[in-house]
């Protein structure tokens, strides 16, 4: 039987790391302000030091509490692409008591409002969640839980929604001050972004 949103909410509140379904793969989810939980996620993935987890939000309205500066261009992208596979790399609000893995040294966070229904409902109850793929670094997304090698770890709680459908990664946009550029092309094409923000550029390092 599928996990209820209320059960998953209690697991998050109790400090566990969830394995839950996003659009095209299972992900680790933990309270964004749970320092130990975030460190556990990085350790299980094999992340290098200084790697920062993404932050998932329930809605565009929630972004103002997380993002330091929401420019008209950033707002246009959020309104046009969220919920969905657009990750925005932005400056966080000053004073947030979290450590997403970089000891707050990068002054940049990646934020997104997912389309995945279960996680979106969960976010509405929990607030911001730190997120990272449940796959090891460099490995493809986990579509079936039996492919997860740490599934019996006591710190984990599993939200089993069966086999997920493979699909593209999120498109990544950097928005800092006057800079607005696509750094990775994924599910959302550059042309779609350009229709919303004509001045957006394609970073020379962008990959498709």
N, C-alpha and C positions, 0 to 999 in steps of 0.2 A: 504494500500500500504506500502511495506517495506521501512524503512528509508534508505536514500542514505548515502554513506560514507561521502560525502561532508557536508550533514546536520549534521551528528554526529560529524564531525570534528569541525564545528562551535559551536555546543553545548559545546564541551570540551573547546574550546578557550574562550567561554563566562562564564566558571566557573561552568557549571552544572555537576551533577553526572548522568552518563548514566546507564541504565539497558540494557544490551546487551547480546547476546547469545554466550557462550563459547561451548566447545564440548558437555558437558553433564549437562548443567544447565545455567540459567541466572546469570549474575554477575554484580556487581557495578564496573564502570570504571570511573576514574577521572584523570586529569593531575597529575602526580606523584609529581609535585612541588607546587600543590595547597593545602596548609596546611589546609585551612578551609574545602575544599572538602573532604580530607582524614579524618578529624575529623568527618564530617557528616556521612561518610560511617561507621565508627566504632560505632557511636552513633545509627544508624539505625539497625545495626546488633546486638547491645548489647554486643560488645566486652569488655573484661576486659582491664584495663589500662595496657599499655605496649605491647599490641598485635600489630604486624607489618603487614601491607598490603603487598601482593605480588606485584612484578613489572613485567609487560608484555613488551616484546620487539618485534620489527618487524623482527629481523634476528639475526643470530649469530654474524654478523659483528658489530651490535650495542652493543654487550656485553662488548667490550673493554672499552667503555666509562662509564660503570656502575660497572664492576667487577674489584677489585683491582689487583688480581693475577689470571691469567688464566694459570693453569698448563697444561702440555700435556694430563693428564688424564681428566681434565675438558673439554678441547677442543675436545677430542675424544667423550665424552658423548654429547656435544652440536652438533657436526657434525653428530653423529649417531642417535640422538633422537629428534632433533628440526627440524621443528616445530613438536610439539607433547606433550604428557602428561608426561613430565619429569620436575620436579621443582628442581632447584639447589639452595641450601643454601650456600651462599658465602659471602666473605667480600666485602663491597662496596668501590668504589673509595673515597678517602679522599676529603672533601670539597664540596660534593654534597649538595646543599641547599634545602633539603627536610626533612620532618618528616613523616615517614610512620606510625607512631603511637607509636614508642618506644623512641621518643626524641633522636634518633640516639645513644642510649646507648648500644644496643645489638651488634653493629658492625657486624651485619649479615643481609643479605637480601635474600629473596626468589625470583628467577627470572625464567622466562619461555618464550619461543616463542610458542604461541598457534597455533593449526592447524585450528581453526575456521576461515573460509574464510573472513567473514565480519570484524571481529575484527583485523585480520592480515592486511587487507587493510587499516583499520583505523589507526593502529599503524604506518604504513609507512608514514602517513601524520602528525600524532600528536607527534611522539616520545614516550618515556616511559610513560605508564599509570599504576597508582596504581589500584589494583584489589582485590576484595573480593567477595565471594559468596553473592548473593542477599538474601539468606536464613538467618534467625536468627541463632545465635550460637547454635549448637547442633541439628539443624533441617536438614532434607534432602534437596538436591538441588531442586531449583524451576524449574520445567519443563514447567509450564504454568503460564502466567503472571497474570491470575485471582487468583492464589494462593498467590500473593504478597500483603501483608496487607498495605504497604505504597505506593501503586502505584500512588496515587493522590497527593503525596508530591510535593510542588512547585519547590523544588530544583532538582527533577528528570526529566530526559528526557528519553522516552521509545523507544527502538529499538525492535519492535515486529516482531519476526520471527516464530510465532505460537508455537505449542507444540514441545519441544525438546525431544531427545531420551536419556533415562537413560543410564548410563555407569559408569565405574570405575573412581575413583579419580586418580590424578597424582601420580606417583612414586616420592619419595623425596630422594635426595642424598645430603649429607653434604660434601662440598669440602673446606677445610681450611688447607693451608699449605700442610703438608705431609698426612693429614687425608682425606681419600676418602671412604665414607661408605653410604650404603643405610639405611635410617632411617624409611622409610615407603614403603612397596611394594604395588603398585597399578596397573595401566594399563600396565606398563612395568615391566616384570619379572626380578628378580635378575639375572637369567641366561643370559638374553639379555644384561644387564649391564656388566656382567662378560666377555662376548664375546668381548666387546669394551675395557674394562679396567680389565685385569685379576687380578690385585692386589686389587680390590675393596672388602670391607668386608661388612658383614651384621650386622648392629648394634643390640646389644642385646635387644634394645627397639623396633626394627622394628616390625610392624604389617602388616598383609596381609588382 
